[in-house]
């Protein structure tokens, strides 16, 4: 079993979220859940390209954490596009992707060192949070000690998550969630997790932290789909382009870009991130990995 570790959503060429990417193979769900643990990553992406990619059948993606399968994973999609673009060769790559019953376009530009990848995550559903969601989730995240800015939302691109604004980056950095309480609240309320973000600057620059202990990721280095949710939420307020910094609290700086344009069923979001290949790991036996490059 050969696994490529891709750093997804780099910032200025470094950091990013290490993501395990490999070709689809006959594995049980239990084995798939175990792979991120063995690879030392939060997520693993299984790639099936029966038509060879561009011009053929859609490339199918499946995403796993240690807790189970996810219907979607944005930084996993960026990592998979980098993996596919490098395999295809050339400077540009475009393909059709299939994940969780949805077919969508993905594209990448490869310069031999880094890949700039992008895709459209599909429609984002938005609603007002309930009083219970505010009370239970904010208390668990610790936002109550840092007055939240107005404008919270529950948003979904497959699974709902709570978007919570705070006034400054320092308020964001000071958060110290109670992960047991947050997991219990999110499980009870049917939420993927809580994405706390600083109010964007006039340029659209912001910072965010995504807490998702219910899927085995207490804090995510780079959460692309939640950034898509934020882009859709802010589009209604006139902000159509954002760049969100994540991962600083984990020592892995990451940046995700998102643009919004009008669509018949709501804003159409275009996500982007830069990726780099970190290493290749082979698993000759269930006993453990061997780094080969």
N, C-alpha and C positions, 0 to 999 in steps of 0.2 A: 504494500500500500504506500503510494507516494503522495505526500501532502505538501502543497506549496503554501507557505505563510506569506501573506500579502499585507503590507501596511496600508490601510485604507484611510483616505481623507487626511493626508499629510498637511502640515502647516509649514510653509517655506522649506519644503524638502525633507522634513524630519517629523518624528512623532507618528501620529496616526494610530489606528486601531488594528493590531495584529489579528488576522482572520485566516482560518484554515480553509483552503480551497482544494478540492480533489474531484476527479472524475467519478461519476456514479458507478457504484458496484453493489453486489448483493450483500447488504448488511442489515441486521435487525435494527429496529429503532433504539434498542438498548445500546448497541454498538455505536450507533450514530451519536447518541447522547454522550457516550464516553469519549468520543474523538476530541472535542474541544478541551477536555480535561487533560488528555494525553499530549495534545499539541500545545498546551499552555495558552490557549486563546479563549475568548468569551463565546465565539460563534464559529460554526463550521458550515461551509456551503458545498453541496454536492451538485455537480454540473453534468448534465446529460445532453449531448449534442448529436443526435442520430443523423441529422441532415448535414452535419459538418459546419453549421453556423450560417453565415450569410447566404441567402438564396435558398436554403434548405428548410427543413422543419424547424420550428421554434426550439431554442435552447431551453431546456427545463432546469429550474433551480429549486433546490430544497434547502431549508435553513434549520439548523439545530443549535440549541444551547444544552447545557447539562440537564436542564429541566424538561426538554422535549422539543418538538417541532414548532416553528413559528410560521405563520402564514406569509410573512414578508420580512425582509431585513434590508434596509437601505445600504448600509456600509458593506454588507455581504454582497449586494448586487454590484457595487462599485468594484469590490475585490474580484468578483467573478468576471466582470467585463475586462479588467486588467489581465486576468488569466487567459481569457479567450483572445484578446487582442494580441498578446505576446505570442500565442500559439499560431495565430493567423499570419503574423508578420506584416510588414508594411507600416505606413504611418497612420492610416485611418482604418477604422473598423466599425461596422454597423451590423446589428443583428436583431432578430426578434426573440424576445424572452417570454417564457411561460412560467408563472409561479402562482400557486394558490388559485387556480382557475382563471387567471387573468393573463392576457397576451398584450405585450407592450414592447416598444422600441428601446434599444440601448445602443450607445455609441461610445467610441473612445478614440483618442489620438495618442500614439505611442512613439516616443523619441529614442527608444533604446535604453532609457534609464527610468523614466517615469511615464505613467499613463494618466491622462486627463479623461475621466469617464463621466458619463451623464445618462440620465433616463427620466422618464415621466412616471411618477408613482401611481397615477390614477386619481380619481376624485377623492376629495377630503370631506368628510362629514363633520360638521361643527354644531355644537349646542352649548347652552349655558350650563355651568356646573350647578348641582343641587347644593342646598345648605349642608347636607350631610357630607357630601364630597369635600366641600370647603373645610368643614370642621375636622373631619377625621384625617384627611390626607395632609392638610397643611400642618396640623399638630405633629404628625409623624415625621414629616420632612423637616420641621423646625422653622417654618416660615413665620410662625406667629411672633417670634422674637425679632423678625425683620419685616416690618410692615409691607405686605404685598402691594404692588401697584395695581390699579384697577385694570380689568380686562382679561380675567382668566377665562378659559374655555376647556371643554372636553372635545377632543378631536380624534378622528379615526381614519386610518388607511388600512383597514383590515381588523385592527383591534383598537379600542378607545384608550386614550391616555390623557392625563390632566395637564394642561398647559398653565403654568403659574408665573406671572411676571413679578420681578422685584425691581426696586428702583435703580440699584447700582451693581457693578461687578463685585464690589467688596461685600455687599449683602449676600450675593450668590456664593462667594468663596467661603463665607463664614458658616454656611449651613452644615449641620452635623446630624443627619437623619437617624432616627431609631428604625433600623431596617426590619426588625421583627414586627414592630407596630405598623410600618408601612406595608409590609407584605400582607399582613392580616387585613388591613383596610382595603388594599387593592383587590385581594381575593374576594372580599365581601362585596365590593362595589363593581366587580367585573372590569377592573382597569388593568392595563398593561403595566403602568407605572406613572411616574410624575416627572414632567420635564419643566424645570424651573429655568427661566431666562431673564437676563437683564434687559431693561427697556432699550430698544435699539437707538443708536446715535442717528444723527441726521443722514449719515452716509449709509445707513442700514446695517452697520456693524453691531453685533451683540455677542454675548457669551451665554452659555447654557450648561446645565448639568442634568443628566437623565438618570433617574433612580428607578430600577426595575427588579427588585429582589424576587418578585413572583416568577420570573423566568430565569432565575439563577444568576442575574447580573446586578449586584447591588448598585454599582454605578457604571454606566457605559462610557467608554472613551469617546465614541462618536455615534450619535444616533441620527441617522439621515432621515428616516421616515418621520420622526418627530419634528425635525426641522422643516420638512414638507408641510406638516400640519401648521407649524408656526407661520410659514410663508402664506398659506391660505388664510389664516386668521388675520394676519397683518394686511393682506391685500384689500380687505374691506375697509381698512383705515387709510388706504392710499399708499402704503409702502409695497413696492413691487419687486424689490431686489434686496436680498439680505446676504450677509456672510456671518456665520455663527461659529465662534471659537468654543471648543470643548476640550476636555481631557487634561486641563492644566492641573487640577487637583490630584490627578493620577500620574503626573509626570510624563504624559504622552500628549503633547499639544496637537490638536486636530482642528481643521476648519472645513466647513460644509457651506456651499453656496446654493442659493435657491432664487429663482425668478418666477414671477406669476404674471399671467396674461389672461384676459377675459375668455371665458368659455361658456357654452350654452348651459352647462349644469354646474357652474361655479368656476373658480379660478383654475387654470391649467398650470401645474407646477413643473418646472424643469429643475432637476437636482444635479449638482456636480461635485466631484471630489477628485483629488489626485492620489495615485497609488504608486507604491514601489514594492518590488519583490525583496523580501527579507532573507528567506532561507528555504531550503527544501528538506523535509524530514521523511524518513522511511520507517515503517513499522514492520520489521521482519517477523516478529512474533507478538503475541499479546503482552509480552513482558515489558515492552518499552520502546522508545524511539531511538533512531540513530540519525544524527544530523549529517547530511552529505554535501551541503553546499549553501 
